[in-house]
């Protein structure tokens, strides 16, 4: 689960396992989302591989 900061996604399924509140806050499920534009994502649990 990550937060969509900018851009647009669509889903192949109608409601991809997020609550209404999560969707309103900008959360997406990238494993089932299809990018419709360039995206900027916030990934809270990402591991910094360069640090």
PyMOL Python script that loads the backbone (N, CA, C, O; Angstrom):
from pymol import cmd

cmd.read_pdbstr("""\
ATOM      1  N   UNK A   1       0.845  -1.162   0.000  1.00  0.00           N
ATOM      2  CA  UNK A   1       0.000   0.000   0.000  1.00  0.00           C
ATOM      3  C   UNK A   1       0.896   1.232   0.000  1.00  0.00           C
ATOM      4  O   UNK A   1       1.835   1.313   0.792  1.00  0.00           O
ATOM      5  N   UNK A   2       0.618   2.183  -0.872  1.00  0.00           N
ATOM      6  CA  UNK A   2       1.380   3.420  -0.897  1.00  0.00           C
ATOM      7  C   UNK A   2       0.435   4.577  -1.209  1.00  0.00           C
ATOM      8  O   UNK A   2      -0.714   4.380  -1.606  1.00  0.00           O
ATOM      9  N   UNK A   3       0.952   5.783  -1.018  1.00  0.00           N
ATOM     10  CA  UNK A   3       0.129   6.968  -1.216  1.00  0.00           C
ATOM     11  C   UNK A   3       0.475   7.610  -2.550  1.00  0.00           C
ATOM     12  O   UNK A   3       1.645   7.839  -2.859  1.00  0.00           O
ATOM     13  N   UNK A   4      -0.544   7.894  -3.328  1.00  0.00           N
ATOM     14  CA  UNK A   4      -0.389   8.552  -4.616  1.00  0.00           C
ATOM     15  C   UNK A   4      -0.291  10.051  -4.381  1.00  0.00           C
ATOM     16  O   UNK A   4      -1.270  10.688  -3.993  1.00  0.00           O
ATOM     17  N   UNK A   5       0.900  10.621  -4.618  1.00  0.00           N
ATOM     18  CA  UNK A   5       1.121  12.053  -4.404  1.00  0.00           C
ATOM     19  C   UNK A   5       0.727  12.852  -5.640  1.00  0.00           C
ATOM     20  O   UNK A   5       0.203  13.960  -5.518  1.00  0.00           O
ATOM     21  N   UNK A   6       0.975  12.298  -6.840  1.00  0.00           N
ATOM     22  CA  UNK A   6       0.510  12.924  -8.073  1.00  0.00           C
ATOM     23  C   UNK A   6       0.427  11.878  -9.160  1.00  0.00           C
ATOM     24  O   UNK A   6       1.127  10.866  -9.130  1.00  0.00           O
ATOM     25  N   UNK A   7      -0.442  12.141 -10.124  1.00  0.00           N
ATOM     26  CA  UNK A   7      -0.654  11.222 -11.226  1.00  0.00           C
ATOM     27  C   UNK A   7      -2.014  10.553 -11.121  1.00  0.00           C
ATOM     28  O   UNK A   7      -2.818  10.867 -10.243  1.00  0.00           O
ATOM     29  N   UNK A   8      -2.249   9.628 -12.033  1.00  0.00           N
ATOM     30  CA  UNK A   8      -3.548   8.962 -12.125  1.00  0.00           C
ATOM     31  C   UNK A   8      -3.351   7.472 -12.334  1.00  0.00           C
ATOM     32  O   UNK A   8      -2.505   7.052 -13.124  1.00  0.00           O
ATOM     33  N   UNK A   9      -4.143   6.670 -11.616  1.00  0.00           N
ATOM     34  CA  UNK A   9      -4.152   5.229 -11.808  1.00  0.00           C
ATOM     35  C   UNK A   9      -5.577   4.766 -12.071  1.00  0.00           C
ATOM     36  O   UNK A   9      -6.544   5.458 -11.750  1.00  0.00           O
ATOM     37  N   UNK A  10      -5.686   3.586 -12.659  1.00  0.00           N
ATOM     38  CA  UNK A  10      -6.990   2.939 -12.802  1.00  0.00           C
ATOM     39  C   UNK A  10      -6.831   1.509 -12.328  1.00  0.00           C
ATOM     40  O   UNK A  10      -5.716   1.013 -12.165  1.00  0.00           O
ATOM     41  N   UNK A  11      -7.954   0.855 -12.110  1.00  0.00           N
ATOM     42  CA  UNK A  11      -7.954  -0.520 -11.626  1.00  0.00           C
ATOM     43  C   UNK A  11      -8.765  -1.392 -12.563  1.00  0.00           C
ATOM     44  O   UNK A  11      -9.726  -0.931 -13.179  1.00  0.00           O
ATOM     45  N   UNK A  12      -8.375  -2.655 -12.668  1.00  0.00           N
ATOM     46  CA  UNK A  12      -9.121  -3.629 -13.454  1.00  0.00           C
ATOM     47  C   UNK A  12     -10.349  -4.111 -12.680  1.00  0.00           C
ATOM     48  O   UNK A  12     -11.287  -4.646 -13.270  1.00  0.00           O
ATOM     49  N   UNK A  13     -10.341  -3.922 -11.359  1.00  0.00           N
ATOM     50  CA  UNK A  13     -11.457  -4.332 -10.508  1.00  0.00           C
ATOM     51  C   UNK A  13     -12.111  -3.081  -9.921  1.00  0.00           C
ATOM     52  O   UNK A  13     -11.455  -2.047  -9.791  1.00  0.00           O
ATOM     53  N   UNK A  14     -13.385  -3.161  -9.566  1.00  0.00           N
ATOM     54  CA  UNK A  14     -14.119  -1.971  -9.151  1.00  0.00           C
ATOM     55  C   UNK A  14     -13.646  -1.401  -7.820  1.00  0.00           C
ATOM     56  O   UNK A  14     -13.479  -0.187  -7.709  1.00  0.00           O
ATOM     57  N   UNK A  15     -13.426  -2.225  -6.818  1.00  0.00           N
ATOM     58  CA  UNK A  15     -13.019  -1.712  -5.510  1.00  0.00           C
ATOM     59  C   UNK A  15     -11.851  -2.546  -5.010  1.00  0.00           C
ATOM     60  O   UNK A  15     -12.056  -3.634  -4.471  1.00  0.00           O
ATOM     61  N   UNK A  16     -10.603  -2.043  -5.183  1.00  0.00           N
ATOM     62  CA  UNK A  16      -9.412  -2.871  -4.979  1.00  0.00           C
ATOM     63  C   UNK A  16      -8.959  -3.073  -3.537  1.00  0.00           C
ATOM     64  O   UNK A  16      -7.769  -2.937  -3.255  1.00  0.00           O
ATOM     65  N   UNK A  17      -9.864  -3.392  -2.615  1.00  0.00           N
ATOM     66  CA  UNK A  17      -9.453  -3.752  -1.263  1.00  0.00           C
ATOM     67  C   UNK A  17      -9.067  -2.596  -0.363  1.00  0.00           C
ATOM     68  O   UNK A  17      -8.406  -2.807   0.653  1.00  0.00           O
ATOM     69  N   UNK A  18      -9.461  -1.384  -0.708  1.00  0.00           N
ATOM     70  CA  UNK A  18      -9.195  -0.222   0.141  1.00  0.00           C
ATOM     71  C   UNK A  18     -10.508   0.272   0.737  1.00  0.00           C
ATOM     72  O   UNK A  18     -11.568   0.152   0.124  1.00  0.00           O
ATOM     73  N   UNK A  19     -10.419   0.829   1.941  1.00  0.00           N
ATOM     74  CA  UNK A  19     -11.618   1.438   2.516  1.00  0.00           C
ATOM     75  C   UNK A  19     -11.888   2.764   1.821  1.00  0.00           C
ATOM     76  O   UNK A  19     -11.011   3.323   1.162  1.00  0.00           O
ATOM     77  N   UNK A  20     -13.082   3.249   1.970  1.00  0.00           N
ATOM     78  CA  UNK A  20     -13.447   4.559   1.406  1.00  0.00           C
ATOM     79  C   UNK A  20     -12.507   5.640   1.932  1.00  0.00           C
ATOM     80  O   UNK A  20     -12.067   6.507   1.178  1.00  0.00           O
ATOM     81  N   UNK A  21     -12.203   5.585   3.218  1.00  0.00           N
ATOM     82  CA  UNK A  21     -11.326   6.579   3.834  1.00  0.00           C
ATOM     83  C   UNK A  21      -9.905   6.501   3.264  1.00  0.00           C
ATOM     84  O   UNK A  21      -9.283   7.533   3.009  1.00  0.00           O
ATOM     85  N   UNK A  22      -9.393   5.291   3.065  1.00  0.00           N
ATOM     86  CA  UNK A  22      -8.053   5.131   2.494  1.00  0.00           C
ATOM     87  C   UNK A  22      -7.993   5.711   1.084  1.00  0.00           C
ATOM     88  O   UNK A  22      -7.033   6.396   0.734  1.00  0.00           O
ATOM     89  N   UNK A  23      -9.014   5.438   0.278  1.00  0.00           N
ATOM     90  CA  UNK A  23      -9.052   5.989  -1.080  1.00  0.00           C
ATOM     91  C   UNK A  23      -9.106   7.512  -1.037  1.00  0.00           C
ATOM     92  O   UNK A  23      -8.417   8.178  -1.810  1.00  0.00           O
ATOM     93  N   UNK A  24      -9.922   8.069  -0.136  1.00  0.00           N
ATOM     94  CA  UNK A  24     -10.030   9.519  -0.022  1.00  0.00           C
ATOM     95  C   UNK A  24      -8.708  10.163   0.413  1.00  0.00           C
ATOM     96  O   UNK A  24      -8.424  11.304   0.048  1.00  0.00           O
ATOM     97  N   UNK A  25      -7.903   9.432   1.191  1.00  0.00           N
ATOM     98  CA  UNK A  25      -6.606   9.928   1.645  1.00  0.00           C
ATOM     99  C   UNK A  25      -5.516   9.754   0.590  1.00  0.00           C
ATOM    100  O   UNK A  25      -4.390  10.212   0.786  1.00  0.00           O
ATOM    101  N   UNK A  26      -5.840   9.093  -0.534  1.00  0.00           N
ATOM    102  CA  UNK A  26      -4.884   8.948  -1.613  1.00  0.00           C
ATOM    103  C   UNK A  26      -4.108   7.643  -1.630  1.00  0.00           C
ATOM    104  O   UNK A  26      -3.161   7.505  -2.404  1.00  0.00           O
ATOM    105  N   UNK A  27      -4.486   6.679  -0.791  1.00  0.00           N
ATOM    106  CA  UNK A  27      -3.799   5.394  -0.770  1.00  0.00           C
ATOM    107  C   UNK A  27      -4.190   4.580  -1.993  1.00  0.00           C
ATOM    108  O   UNK A  27      -5.338   4.619  -2.435  1.00  0.00           O
ATOM    109  N   UNK A  28      -3.218   3.835  -2.541  1.00  0.00           N
ATOM    110  CA  UNK A  28      -3.470   2.933  -3.658  1.00  0.00           C
ATOM    111  C   UNK A  28      -2.796   1.596  -3.381  1.00  0.00           C
ATOM    112  O   UNK A  28      -1.940   1.488  -2.502  1.00  0.00           O
ATOM    113  N   UNK A  29      -3.188   0.589  -4.136  1.00  0.00           N
ATOM    114  CA  UNK A  29      -2.532  -0.718  -4.103  1.00  0.00           C
ATOM    115  C   UNK A  29      -1.800  -0.876  -5.437  1.00  0.00           C
ATOM    116  O   UNK A  29      -2.416  -1.246  -6.437  1.00  0.00           O
ATOM    117  N   UNK A  30      -0.500  -0.603  -5.462  1.00  0.00           N
ATOM    118  CA  UNK A  30       0.223  -0.622  -6.737  1.00  0.00           C
ATOM    119  C   UNK A  30       0.251  -1.992  -7.417  1.00  0.00           C
ATOM    120  O   UNK A  30       0.470  -2.068  -8.626  1.00  0.00           O
ATOM    121  N   UNK A  31       0.034  -3.067  -6.669  1.00  0.00           N
ATOM    122  CA  UNK A  31       0.057  -4.402  -7.272  1.00  0.00           C
ATOM    123  C   UNK A  31      -1.123  -4.632  -8.203  1.00  0.00           C
ATOM    124  O   UNK A  31      -1.064  -5.524  -9.049  1.00  0.00           O
ATOM    125  N   UNK A  32      -2.202  -3.850  -8.071  1.00  0.00           N
ATOM    126  CA  UNK A  32      -3.355  -4.002  -8.942  1.00  0.00           C
ATOM    127  C   UNK A  32      -3.738  -2.706  -9.648  1.00  0.00           C
ATOM    128  O   UNK A  32      -4.766  -2.647 -10.324  1.00  0.00           O
ATOM    129  N   UNK A  33      -2.911  -1.662  -9.494  1.00  0.00           N
ATOM    130  CA  UNK A  33      -3.170  -0.379 -10.135  1.00  0.00           C
ATOM    131  C   UNK A  33      -2.418  -0.299 -11.459  1.00  0.00           C
ATOM    132  O   UNK A  33      -1.315  -0.829 -11.588  1.00  0.00           O
ATOM    133  N   UNK A  34      -3.017   0.362 -12.433  1.00  0.00           N
ATOM    134  CA  UNK A  34      -2.375   0.585 -13.722  1.00  0.00           C
ATOM    135  C   UNK A  34      -2.172   2.086 -13.892  1.00  0.00           C
ATOM    136  O   UNK A  34      -3.130   2.858 -13.851  1.00  0.00           O
ATOM    137  N   UNK A  35      -0.922   2.493 -14.084  1.00  0.00           N
ATOM    138  CA  UNK A  35      -0.606   3.912 -14.235  1.00  0.00           C
ATOM    139  C   UNK A  35      -1.235   4.463 -15.509  1.00  0.00           C
ATOM    140  O   UNK A  35      -1.129   3.861 -16.577  1.00  0.00           O
ATOM    141  N   UNK A  36      -1.888   5.610 -15.385  1.00  0.00           N
ATOM    142  CA  UNK A  36      -2.467   6.301 -16.536  1.00  0.00           C
ATOM    143  C   UNK A  36      -1.644   7.541 -16.884  1.00  0.00           C
ATOM    144  O   UNK A  36      -1.918   8.213 -17.879  1.00  0.00           O
ATOM    145  N   UNK A  37      -0.628   7.846 -16.059  1.00  0.00           N
ATOM    146  CA  UNK A  37       0.250   8.992 -16.270  1.00  0.00           C
ATOM    147  C   UNK A  37       1.527   8.735 -15.474  1.00  0.00           C
ATOM    148  O   UNK A  37       1.648   7.701 -14.818  1.00  0.00           O
ATOM    149  N   UNK A  38       2.471   9.657 -15.526  1.00  0.00           N
ATOM    150  CA  UNK A  38       3.623   9.564 -14.640  1.00  0.00           C
ATOM    151  C   UNK A  38       3.120   9.682 -13.209  1.00  0.00           C
ATOM    152  O   UNK A  38       2.169  10.417 -12.941  1.00  0.00           O
ATOM    153  N   UNK A  39       3.750   8.966 -12.293  1.00  0.00           N
ATOM    154  CA  UNK A  39       3.297   8.932 -10.904  1.00  0.00           C
ATOM    155  C   UNK A  39       4.398   9.380  -9.956  1.00  0.00           C
ATOM    156  O   UNK A  39       5.585   9.192 -10.224  1.00  0.00           O
ATOM    157  N   UNK A  40       3.984   9.972  -8.846  1.00  0.00           N
ATOM    158  CA  UNK A  40       4.855  10.197  -7.698  1.00  0.00           C
ATOM    159  C   UNK A  40       4.185   9.476  -6.544  1.00  0.00           C
ATOM    160  O   UNK A  40       3.042   9.769  -6.193  1.00  0.00           O
ATOM    161  N   UNK A  41       4.917   8.516  -5.947  1.00  0.00           N
ATOM    162  CA  UNK A  41       4.371   7.702  -4.869  1.00  0.00           C
ATOM    163  C   UNK A  41       5.142   7.927  -3.584  1.00  0.00           C
ATOM    164  O   UNK A  41       6.352   8.149  -3.606  1.00  0.00           O
ATOM    165  N   UNK A  42       4.439   7.868  -2.467  1.00  0.00           N
ATOM    166  CA  UNK A  42       5.047   7.862  -1.151  1.00  0.00           C
ATOM    167  C   UNK A  42       4.913   6.432  -0.625  1.00  0.00           C
ATOM    168  O   UNK A  42       3.808   5.907  -0.487  1.00  0.00           O
ATOM    169  N   UNK A  43       6.053   5.820  -0.336  1.00  0.00           N
ATOM    170  CA  UNK A  43       6.042   4.417   0.081  1.00  0.00           C
ATOM    171  C   UNK A  43       6.601   4.353   1.507  1.00  0.00           C
ATOM    172  O   UNK A  43       7.814   4.250   1.690  1.00  0.00           O
ATOM    173  N   UNK A  44       5.724   4.414   2.520  1.00  0.00           N
ATOM    174  CA  UNK A  44       6.169   4.524   3.914  1.00  0.00           C
ATOM    175  C   UNK A  44       7.077   3.408   4.399  1.00  0.00           C
ATOM    176  O   UNK A  44       7.964   3.669   5.212  1.00  0.00           O
ATOM    177  N   UNK A  45       6.901   2.196   3.945  1.00  0.00           N
ATOM    178  CA  UNK A  45       7.689   1.080   4.450  1.00  0.00           C
ATOM    179  C   UNK A  45       8.821   0.662   3.500  1.00  0.00           C
ATOM    180  O   UNK A  45       9.352  -0.442   3.616  1.00  0.00           O
ATOM    181  N   UNK A  46       9.185   1.539   2.566  1.00  0.00           N
ATOM    182  CA  UNK A  46      10.242   1.208   1.612  1.00  0.00           C
ATOM    183  C   UNK A  46      11.598   1.134   2.315  1.00  0.00           C
ATOM    184  O   UNK A  46      11.852   1.853   3.281  1.00  0.00           O
ATOM    185  N   UNK A  47      12.442   0.272   1.822  1.00  0.00           N
ATOM    186  CA  UNK A  47      13.796   0.115   2.345  1.00  0.00           C
ATOM    187  C   UNK A  47      14.735   0.910   1.460  1.00  0.00           C
ATOM    188  O   UNK A  47      14.694   0.777   0.237  1.00  0.00           O
ATOM    189  N   UNK A  48      15.588   1.742   2.064  1.00  0.00           N
ATOM    190  CA  UNK A  48      16.564   2.522   1.335  1.00  0.00           C
ATOM    191  C   UNK A  48      17.758   1.620   0.994  1.00  0.00           C
ATOM    192  O   UNK A  48      18.571   1.314   1.866  1.00  0.00           O
ATOM    193  N   UNK A  49      17.863   1.199  -0.264  1.00  0.00           N
ATOM    194  CA  UNK A  49      18.920   0.292  -0.682  1.00  0.00           C
ATOM    195  C   UNK A  49      20.251   1.009  -0.909  1.00  0.00           C
ATOM    196  O   UNK A  49      21.296   0.367  -1.018  1.00  0.00           O
ATOM    197  N   UNK A  50      20.209   2.338  -0.980  1.00  0.00           N
ATOM    198  CA  UNK A  50      21.442   3.096  -1.218  1.00  0.00           C
ATOM    199  C   UNK A  50      22.105   3.547   0.073  1.00  0.00           C
ATOM    200  O   UNK A  50      23.269   3.946   0.056  1.00  0.00           O
ATOM    201  N   UNK A  51      21.394   3.495   1.190  1.00  0.00           N
ATOM    202  CA  UNK A  51      21.887   4.015   2.448  1.00  0.00           C
ATOM    203  C   UNK A  51      22.460   2.996   3.285  1.00  0.00           C
ATOM    204  O   UNK A  51      22.921   3.290   4.388  1.00  0.00           O
TER     205      UNK A  51
END
""", "prot")
cmd.dss("prot")
cmd.show_as("cartoon", "prot")
cmd.util.cbc("prot")
cmd.orient("prot")
